[in-house]
Amino acid sequence: MPVGGVDSFGALQQLKGKKDGKSVKTVACEMEALFIEQMLKSMRQTVKPMFGKGLGGDVFMGMFDTELSREFAKRGLGLQDMIVKQLNMKNEIQGKNTETDEDV
């Protein structure tokens, strides 16, 4: 699934139980894109609006920030790798706990 292929929280919820590498990578990529989008929105609040004040300009800049964040996430800022590493470690720990519970 490409970056931005998950368009809703519900789609991410479907990946929740999956522990394969592709699902973990997808979730990590989306998390990085969301982080970048929030960063862009915060940065944009510190400068004058490009298209003046109004609903049209706000909608356009919101869509622009979303697409820009997805493109940045495709190339990666390094967050994605750290998120994947943490999720994989969590999955390994949970897997070991499940194995020891079954042995008892």
CYANA upper distance limits for C-alpha pairs under 8 A (distance plus 0.5 A):
  1 MET  CA      5 GLY  CA      6.32
  1 MET  CA      6 VAL  CA      8.40
  1 MET  CA     26 THR  CA      7.22
  2 PRO  CA     26 THR  CA      8.08
  3 VAL  CA     26 THR  CA      7.66
  3 VAL  CA     29 CYS  CA      6.87
  3 VAL  CA     30 GLU  CA      7.00
  3 VAL  CA     70 ARG  CA      6.67
  3 VAL  CA     71 GLU  CA      8.49
  3 VAL  CA     73 ALA  CA      7.78
  3 VAL  CA     74 LYS  CA      6.83
  4 GLY  CA     30 GLU  CA      7.30
  4 GLY  CA     70 ARG  CA      6.61
  6 VAL  CA     11 ALA  CA      6.32
  6 VAL  CA     12 LEU  CA      7.09
  6 VAL  CA     30 GLU  CA      7.95
  7 ASP  CA     11 ALA  CA      7.41
  8 SER  CA     12 LEU  CA      7.32
  9 PHE  CA     13 GLN  CA      6.77
 10 GLY  CA     14 GLN  CA      7.00
 11 ALA  CA     15 LEU  CA      7.50
 12 LEU  CA     16 LYS  CA      7.10
 12 LEU  CA     27 VAL  CA      7.54
 15 LEU  CA     23 SER  CA      6.66
 15 LEU  CA     27 VAL  CA      8.28
 18 LYS  CA     23 SER  CA      6.95
 18 LYS  CA     24 VAL  CA      8.42
 19 LYS  CA     23 SER  CA      7.10
 19 LYS  CA     24 VAL  CA      7.03
 19 LYS  CA     91 ASN  CA      7.39
 20 ASP  CA     24 VAL  CA      6.93
 21 GLY  CA     25 LYS  CA      6.57
 22 LYS  CA     26 THR  CA      6.64
 23 SER  CA     27 VAL  CA      6.71
 24 VAL  CA     28 ALA  CA      6.61
 24 VAL  CA     84 VAL  CA      6.67
 24 VAL  CA     87 LEU  CA      7.50
 24 VAL  CA     88 ASN  CA      8.22
 25 LYS  CA     29 CYS  CA      6.55
 25 LYS  CA     80 GLN  CA      8.09
 25 LYS  CA     84 VAL  CA      6.67
 26 THR  CA     30 GLU  CA      6.73
 27 VAL  CA     31 MET  CA      6.61
 28 ALA  CA     32 GLU  CA      6.70
 28 ALA  CA     79 LEU  CA      8.45
 28 ALA  CA     80 GLN  CA      5.61
 28 ALA  CA     81 ASP  CA      8.20
 28 ALA  CA     83 ILE  CA      6.12
 28 ALA  CA     84 VAL  CA      6.47
 29 CYS  CA     33 ALA  CA      6.73
 29 CYS  CA     73 ALA  CA      6.75
 29 CYS  CA     74 LYS  CA      7.95
 29 CYS  CA     80 GLN  CA      6.13
 30 GLU  CA     34 LEU  CA      6.66
 30 GLU  CA     73 ALA  CA      8.24
 31 MET  CA     35 PHE  CA      6.68
 31 MET  CA     80 GLN  CA      8.16
 32 GLU  CA     36 ILE  CA      6.69
 32 GLU  CA     73 ALA  CA      6.45
 32 GLU  CA     76 GLY  CA      8.27
 32 GLU  CA     77 LEU  CA      8.45
 32 GLU  CA     79 LEU  CA      6.63
 32 GLU  CA     80 GLN  CA      6.40
 33 ALA  CA     37 GLU  CA      6.60
 33 ALA  CA     66 THR  CA      8.48
 33 ALA  CA     69 SER  CA      5.65
 33 ALA  CA     70 ARG  CA      5.76
 33 ALA  CA     72 PHE  CA      7.77
 33 ALA  CA     73 ALA  CA      5.62
 34 LEU  CA     38 GLN  CA      6.74
 34 LEU  CA     69 SER  CA      7.74
 35 PHE  CA     39 MET  CA      6.75
 36 ILE  CA     40 LEU  CA      6.64
 36 ILE  CA     69 SER  CA      5.81
 36 ILE  CA     72 PHE  CA      8.13
 36 ILE  CA     73 ALA  CA      8.10
 37 GLU  CA     41 LYS  CA      6.72
 37 GLU  CA     65 ASP  CA      6.38
 37 GLU  CA     66 THR  CA      6.33
 37 GLU  CA     68 LEU  CA      8.25
 37 GLU  CA     69 SER  CA      5.63
 38 GLN  CA     42 SER  CA      6.71
 39 MET  CA     43 MET  CA      6.65
 40 LEU  CA     44 ARG  CA      6.50
 40 LEU  CA     65 ASP  CA      6.90
 40 LEU  CA     69 SER  CA      8.30
 41 LYS  CA     45 GLN  CA      6.87
 41 LYS  CA     62 GLY  CA      8.35
 41 LYS  CA     65 ASP  CA      7.59
 42 SER  CA     46 THR  CA      7.61
 43 MET  CA     47 VAL  CA      8.01
 44 ARG  CA     48 LYS  CA      8.40
 44 ARG  CA     49 PRO  CA      8.23
 48 LYS  CA     52 GLY  CA      8.28
 49 PRO  CA     53 LYS  CA      7.03
 49 PRO  CA     57 GLY  CA      8.38
 50 MET  CA     57 GLY  CA      8.30
 51 PHE  CA     57 GLY  CA      5.86
 52 GLY  CA     57 GLY  CA      7.17
 53 LYS  CA     57 GLY  CA      7.10
 53 LYS  CA     58 ASP  CA      7.94
 54 GLY  CA     58 ASP  CA      6.76
 55 LEU  CA     59 VAL  CA      6.56
 56 GLY  CA     60 PHE  CA      6.63
 57 GLY  CA     61 MET  CA      6.53
 58 ASP  CA     62 GLY  CA      6.54
 59 VAL  CA     63 MET  CA      6.74
 60 PHE  CA     64 PHE  CA      6.52
 61 MET  CA     65 ASP  CA      6.47
 62 GLY  CA     66 THR  CA      6.77
 63 MET  CA     67 GLU  CA      6.78
 64 PHE  CA     68 LEU  CA      6.46
 65 ASP  CA     69 SER  CA      6.45
 66 THR  CA     70 ARG  CA      6.84
 67 GLU  CA     71 GLU  CA      6.81
 68 LEU  CA     72 PHE  CA      6.71
 69 SER  CA     73 ALA  CA      6.55
 70 ARG  CA     74 LYS  CA      6.78
 71 GLU  CA     75 ARG  CA      7.35
 72 PHE  CA     76 GLY  CA      6.57
 72 PHE  CA     77 LEU  CA      7.87
 73 ALA  CA     77 LEU  CA      7.30
 76 GLY  CA     80 GLN  CA      7.06
 78 GLY  CA     82 MET  CA      7.23
 79 LEU  CA     83 ILE  CA      6.62
 80 GLN  CA     84 VAL  CA      6.65
 81 ASP  CA     85 LYS  CA      6.66
 82 MET  CA     86 GLN  CA      6.71
 83 ILE  CA     87 LEU  CA      6.59
 84 VAL  CA     88 ASN  CA      6.50
 85 LYS  CA     89 MET  CA      6.69
 86 GLN  CA     90 LYS  CA      6.68
 87 LEU  CA     91 ASN  CA      6.63
 88 ASN  CA     92 GLU  CA      6.66
 89 MET  CA     93 ILE  CA      6.72
 90 LYS  CA     94 GLN  CA      6.64
 91 ASN  CA     95 GLY  CA      6.51
 92 GLU  CA     96 LYS  CA      6.71
 93 ILE  CA     97 ASN  CA      6.70
 94 GLN  CA     98 THR  CA      6.68
 95 GLY  CA     99 GLU  CA      6.79
 96 LYS  CA    100 THR  CA      6.76
 97 ASN  CA    101 ASP  CA      6.64
 98 THR  CA    102 GLU  CA      6.79
 99 GLU  CA    103 ASP  CA      6.92
100 THR  CA    104 VAL  CA      7.04
